[in-house]
Amino acid sequence: LHESAVGLSFCAFPLLQQDHGGSGDPLEEMSKLFQGTTDSAGPYETRVLSRSWLTEDAFEIRFSRPPGLQFAPGQRLRFIRNEVERDYTPVSSPQEEGIDFLVRSVKGGLFSSVLASAREGDPFQFTGPHGYFRFYPSERPPVFVATGTGVAPFVSMARARVKDFVLLHGVRRFLD
């Protein structure tokens, strides 16, 4: 790269390497790092408050916020319905009263089609929060990269007042 170019890179923690005292198993080592850092609870009971279609197959759906639910921008909630489980990341900030999700309706999808046809007041359950995808400030400007509905955690971060970031968002079609 040219010295003025911006590049994105990923680096594993040194403890993941056997020569630094780790087991060499990334999942085992990462689980040790994060033990006790997130309380996963539930199931929570919630209800559909509203849904608005953004494109022919993408919509934002709002649910009531169960008492006691707290999450950080970037974390996800696991919906459970009729033995089908699916994870979705809120686009709302943790301070908002309702919890909003960005969903792409997948033809024949086991869960997105349920959400697409849900009516106001329909009950749902979820657990969480889950995950460690969170924003950690640094001296360099944040660069977020996403495609499609994968933009959800970054929307939540922006709504939670993360500022001065660059978002690179890829979509399949111009209207998306």
C-alpha positions as CSV (number, residue, x, y, z in Angstrom):
1,L,0.0,0.0,0.0
2,H,1.1,3.6,-0.6
3,E,2.0,5.3,2.6
4,S,-1.1,7.6,2.4
5,A,-3.5,4.7,1.8
6,V,-5.8,3.4,4.5
7,G,-5.9,-0.4,5.0
8,L,-7.8,-2.7,7.2
9,S,-6.2,-5.6,8.9
10,F,-7.0,-8.1,11.5
11,C,-4.6,-9.4,14.2
12,A,-5.1,-12.4,16.5
13,F,-4.1,-11.9,20.1
14,P,-0.6,-13.3,20.8
15,L,-2.1,-15.6,23.4
16,L,-3.8,-17.6,20.7
17,Q,-0.5,-18.8,19.4
18,Q,1.0,-21.9,21.1
19,D,4.4,-20.2,21.4
20,H,2.9,-17.5,23.6
21,G,1.4,-19.9,26.1
22,G,-2.0,-20.3,24.6
23,S,-3.6,-23.6,23.6
24,G,-3.6,-22.8,19.9
25,D,-7.4,-23.2,19.8
26,P,-8.8,-19.7,19.0
27,L,-12.3,-20.6,20.2
28,E,-11.1,-21.9,23.6
29,E,-8.8,-19.0,24.2
30,M,-11.4,-16.3,23.1
31,S,-14.0,-17.9,25.4
32,K,-11.5,-17.5,28.3
33,L,-11.0,-13.8,27.4
34,F,-14.7,-13.0,27.6
35,Q,-15.9,-15.1,30.5
36,G,-18.1,-13.0,32.7
37,T,-18.1,-9.9,30.4
38,T,-21.7,-10.4,29.1
39,D,-24.8,-11.4,30.9
40,S,-26.9,-13.5,28.7
41,A,-30.5,-13.8,30.0
42,G,-33.9,-14.7,29.0
43,P,-36.0,-15.7,27.5
44,Y,-37.6,-12.3,27.4
45,E,-41.2,-11.8,26.3
46,T,-41.8,-9.1,23.7
47,R,-44.5,-8.0,21.2
48,V,-44.4,-6.4,17.8
49,L,-45.1,-2.7,17.9
50,S,-44.7,-1.8,14.3
51,R,-43.1,-2.7,11.0
52,S,-42.2,-0.5,8.0
53,W,-41.1,-1.7,4.7
54,L,-37.9,0.1,3.4
55,T,-37.7,-1.8,0.1
56,E,-39.6,-4.6,-1.6
57,D,-37.8,-7.2,0.6
58,A,-36.3,-5.3,3.6
59,F,-38.1,-3.9,6.5
60,E,-37.5,-2.4,10.0
61,I,-39.5,-4.1,12.8
62,R,-40.0,-2.6,16.3
63,F,-40.6,-4.7,19.4
64,S,-41.5,-3.7,22.9
65,R,-38.5,-3.6,25.3
66,P,-38.8,-6.1,28.1
67,P,-38.0,-4.8,31.6
68,G,-34.4,-5.3,32.6
69,L,-33.0,-5.9,29.1
70,Q,-29.7,-4.1,28.5
71,F,-27.4,-4.4,25.5
72,A,-24.4,-2.7,24.0
73,P,-24.5,-1.4,20.4
74,G,-23.3,-4.3,18.2
75,Q,-24.6,-7.1,20.4
76,R,-27.3,-9.4,19.1
77,L,-30.5,-10.9,20.4
78,R,-31.6,-14.5,19.7
79,F,-35.2,-14.9,18.7
80,I,-36.9,-18.2,19.5
81,R,-40.2,-19.2,17.9
82,N,-41.5,-22.8,17.3
83,E,-38.1,-24.2,17.9
84,V,-36.4,-22.0,15.3
85,E,-33.7,-19.7,16.6
86,R,-32.3,-16.7,14.7
87,D,-29.9,-13.9,15.8
88,Y,-30.6,-10.3,14.9
89,T,-28.7,-7.2,15.9
90,P,-30.7,-4.2,17.0
91,V,-30.4,-1.0,15.0
92,S,-31.8,1.0,17.9
93,S,-29.6,2.4,20.6
94,P,-29.6,0.9,24.0
95,Q,-31.4,4.0,25.3
96,E,-34.4,3.8,23.1
97,E,-37.8,2.6,24.5
98,G,-38.4,0.0,21.7
99,I,-36.0,-2.3,20.0
100,D,-35.7,-2.0,16.2
101,F,-34.3,-4.6,13.8
102,L,-33.4,-4.4,10.1
103,V,-34.5,-7.6,8.4
104,R,-34.3,-8.8,4.8
105,S,-37.2,-11.1,4.0
106,V,-35.8,-14.3,2.5
107,K,-38.2,-16.2,0.3
108,G,-38.8,-19.5,2.1
109,G,-36.8,-18.3,5.1
110,L,-37.7,-20.0,8.3
111,F,-37.7,-16.9,10.4
112,S,-37.5,-13.8,8.3
113,S,-40.9,-14.7,6.7
114,V,-42.4,-15.0,10.1
115,L,-41.2,-11.5,11.0
116,A,-42.4,-10.2,7.6
117,S,-45.9,-11.4,8.2
118,A,-46.1,-10.7,12.0
119,R,-48.9,-8.4,13.1
120,E,-48.9,-5.6,15.7
121,G,-49.2,-7.3,19.1
122,D,-47.9,-10.7,18.0
123,P,-45.8,-12.2,20.8
124,F,-42.1,-13.3,20.4
125,Q,-39.3,-14.5,22.7
126,F,-35.6,-13.8,22.6
127,T,-32.5,-14.3,24.7
128,G,-29.5,-12.2,25.1
129,P,-27.6,-10.1,24.6
130,H,-25.1,-12.2,22.9
131,G,-21.7,-11.4,21.3
132,Y,-18.7,-9.2,21.7
133,F,-18.9,-7.0,18.5
134,R,-18.6,-3.6,20.2
135,F,-17.1,-0.2,19.5
136,Y,-13.9,0.7,21.3
137,P,-12.8,4.2,20.7
138,S,-9.3,4.9,19.5
139,E,-7.3,7.9,18.2
140,R,-7.9,6.8,14.6
141,P,-11.2,7.5,13.0
142,P,-13.6,4.5,12.9
143,V,-14.2,2.8,9.6
144,F,-17.2,0.5,9.4
145,V,-17.6,-1.9,6.5
146,A,-20.9,-3.8,5.9
147,T,-23.2,-5.2,3.2
148,G,-27.0,-5.3,3.2
149,T,-28.6,-5.7,6.6
150,G,-25.1,-6.3,8.1
151,V,-25.1,-2.5,8.6
152,A,-27.3,-3.1,11.7
153,P,-24.6,-2.9,14.4
154,F,-23.2,0.2,12.9
155,V,-26.6,1.9,12.8
156,S,-26.9,1.1,16.5
157,M,-23.5,2.5,17.2
158,A,-24.4,5.7,15.3
159,R,-27.6,6.0,17.2
160,A,-25.7,5.6,20.4
161,R,-23.6,8.6,19.5
162,V,-20.5,7.2,17.9
163,K,-19.3,10.1,15.8
164,D,-16.9,11.0,12.9
165,F,-16.9,7.5,11.4
166,V,-16.7,6.4,7.8
167,L,-19.2,3.8,6.6
168,L,-18.6,1.7,3.5
169,H,-21.9,0.0,2.8
170,G,-22.4,-2.4,-0.1
171,V,-25.8,-3.3,-1.5
172,R,-27.0,-5.6,-4.2
173,R,-29.3,-3.1,-5.9
174,F,-29.4,0.7,-6.2
175,L,-32.7,0.9,-4.2
176,D,-31.3,-1.1,-1.3
